[in-house]
Amino acid sequence: MTSGNTLLANAIKIYRFGHRLRYHVVSTTSESKKININLATSTELKTLDGIGEVKANAIIAYREEFGNFSTIEDIKKVNGIKDEIFNRIKDYITV
């Protein structure tokens, strides 16, 4: 779709949440370059500095048990993610 001289590109990301399928629209805005910690896969989370397989799986397990994060700071409730890691990733994550 075009708007004036600007090309707007959106995509739909579909993912499995338990037994349900969910989706969200991915746009080309700068905000979309951030990783949504409520929707991210393990692979996406592992692109963040300091997040490996164990922490990525812990984030997903926390999300599945307690629901979506309300703020990016809530990620510090996940075992193993403290201020040091949060400060490295805070500019690259969103909810």
N, C-alpha and C positions, 0 to 999 in steps of 0.2 A: 504494500500500500504506500502511496506517496502522499506527502502533505507539503504543498508548495514545492520547494526544491529539495526537501529532505526525504530520504528513503527511510521508512520505519520498518524494521525487521523484527518480527516476533516469532517465537517457536513455542511449542507446548512440550513440556517435559512430563512424561508419565512415569510413575514409580509405584511400587507395591508397598503398602503399609499394612502389615499383617495379611489378612485375607482380602483386603480391599485395594482397589487401584485408586490412586490420587493423581492429580496433575496440577501444574502451575504454569503460568505463562512466563517465558524468559524473554526479556526485551534487550535492546542494545544500549540501554542507558548505563551510566557509570555505576549506578547502584547494582545493576545486574551482574557486574563483574565481581561483586562480593559473593561469598558462599553463604547461602541461607542454611544456617545450622539446624533448622527445623525440617529441611527437605533433603539435605545433602546425603549422598551415598558415601560409603566408606572410601571409595576411590577419590571422590571430591574432597573429603575431609583430609585425606592424606597429602593433599597438595599444600596444606597449611604448614608453616614452619613449626616444628616441634610436635606435630601430630603424625604418629605412625599407626600401624595396624591396631595395636592394643588400645590406644586412646580413641581412635576412630570408632572402634567397636564399642568402647565404653560410652561414647557420646550417643551412639545409636541405641544402645541398651537403655541408657538413662531416658532418652526421648520416648522409647516404647513403653517404659514403665510409668513415667510421670507425665507424659504429654509434652507438648511444645514448650520451648523456652519462651519466656515473655520478653526478656531483654538479652542482649549479647552477654552481659555480665553473669547471667544465670549459668553459662557454660562452666563457670568455676565451681558449680555444685557437683560436677562430674569428677569422680575419683581420679586423681592424677593431673588435673588441670588447675593450676594455681596461678597466682599473679604473674609469674615470670612468663609462662606460656601465653596467658591471656594478653599480656602486653605486646607479645610478638604477633598475635593474630587478630587483635581487636579491629584493626583498620581494614581487614579483609573478610570480615564476617558480618552477617545481618540476620534479622529474624523476620 
